[in-house]
Amino acid sequence: MNASTRREPRPASIADQPSLLSQGVVTGYGAALARIVGIKDVARQAGVSIGTVSNVINRPDQVSERTRVRVQAAIDLLGFVRSESARQLRAGRSRRRAG
């Protein structure tokens, strides 16, 4: 293989490039294929525990302002959106009626 036919390796998927998604570069179908950002991702980005992220979301008055700002910045950067269905699954209940 000569230098003119050599190809650069491609990422395995669009999920390997979360920064492009969070910057709004990837939209439409590509964005739908990207991995959903979870609370663990926010915690990792902010450098805090999952419990701290949960407290910022559910009980912000119990978290220091400095930590709240850091976690909120990570939420905004990653585009985290709280999943109501995930919350209900974790809580072991749902608001749906059995049909």
C-alpha positions as CSV (number, residue, x, y, z in Angstrom):
1,M,0.0,0.0,0.0
2,N,1.5,3.3,-1.0
3,A,1.1,6.7,0.8
4,S,-1.7,7.9,-1.6
5,T,-4.0,4.9,-0.8
6,R,-3.4,4.8,2.9
7,R,-6.6,5.6,4.9
8,E,-6.9,7.1,8.3
9,P,-8.6,4.9,10.9
10,R,-12.2,5.7,11.5
11,P,-13.8,5.9,14.9
12,A,-15.9,2.8,15.7
13,S,-19.1,5.0,15.9
14,I,-20.2,8.5,16.5
15,A,-20.4,7.7,20.2
16,D,-16.6,7.7,20.2
17,Q,-16.8,11.5,19.5
18,P,-19.0,12.9,22.2
19,S,-17.4,16.3,22.0
20,L,-18.8,16.7,18.5
21,L,-22.3,15.8,19.7
22,S,-22.1,18.2,22.6
23,Q,-20.9,21.0,20.4
24,G,-23.9,20.6,18.1
25,V,-21.7,19.4,15.1
26,V,-23.4,16.1,14.9
27,T,-27.2,16.5,14.4
28,G,-30.1,14.5,13.0
29,Y,-29.7,10.8,12.4
30,G,-26.0,10.8,13.6
31,A,-27.1,12.4,16.9
32,A,-29.8,9.7,17.4
33,L,-27.1,7.0,17.1
34,A,-24.9,8.6,19.7
35,R,-24.7,7.1,23.2
36,I,-27.1,8.6,25.7
37,V,-25.3,10.6,28.4
38,G,-26.0,9.3,31.8
39,I,-25.5,10.4,35.4
40,K,-22.2,8.5,35.6
41,D,-20.9,10.5,32.6
42,V,-21.8,13.7,34.3
43,A,-20.1,12.6,37.6
44,R,-17.0,11.6,35.8
45,Q,-16.8,14.9,33.9
46,A,-17.4,17.0,37.0
47,G,-15.1,14.9,39.2
48,V,-17.7,14.1,41.8
49,S,-19.7,11.0,42.9
50,I,-23.0,9.9,41.3
51,G,-24.7,10.7,44.6
52,T,-23.5,14.3,44.4
53,V,-24.9,14.7,40.8
54,S,-28.2,13.3,42.1
55,N,-28.2,15.8,44.9
56,V,-27.5,18.7,42.6
57,I,-30.5,17.6,40.4
58,N,-32.9,16.7,43.2
59,R,-31.7,18.6,46.3
60,P,-29.6,21.5,45.1
61,D,-29.9,23.3,48.5
62,Q,-27.9,20.5,50.1
63,V,-24.8,21.0,47.8
64,S,-22.2,23.7,48.0
65,E,-22.5,26.4,45.3
66,R,-19.0,25.6,44.0
67,T,-20.0,22.0,43.5
68,R,-23.4,22.8,42.0
69,V,-21.7,25.1,39.4
70,R,-19.2,22.4,38.5
71,V,-21.9,19.7,38.1
72,Q,-24.2,22.1,36.2
73,A,-21.3,22.9,33.8
74,A,-20.8,19.2,33.2
75,I,-24.6,18.7,32.6
76,D,-24.6,21.6,30.1
77,L,-21.4,20.4,28.3
78,L,-22.6,16.8,27.9
79,G,-26.2,17.7,27.2
80,F,-27.5,15.5,30.0
81,V,-31.3,15.2,30.1
82,R,-32.9,13.4,33.0
83,S,-34.8,10.3,31.9
84,E,-38.1,10.0,33.7
85,S,-38.4,6.3,32.7
86,A,-34.9,5.5,34.0
87,R,-35.8,7.2,37.3
88,Q,-39.0,5.2,37.6
89,L,-37.3,2.0,36.9
90,R,-34.7,2.7,39.6
91,A,-37.5,3.6,42.0
92,G,-39.3,0.4,41.2
93,R,-42.5,2.1,40.2
94,S,-44.2,3.7,37.3
95,R,-47.1,6.1,36.8
96,R,-48.6,3.9,34.0
97,R,-51.7,2.0,34.7
98,A,-51.8,-1.8,34.1
99,G,-54.0,-2.4,31.1
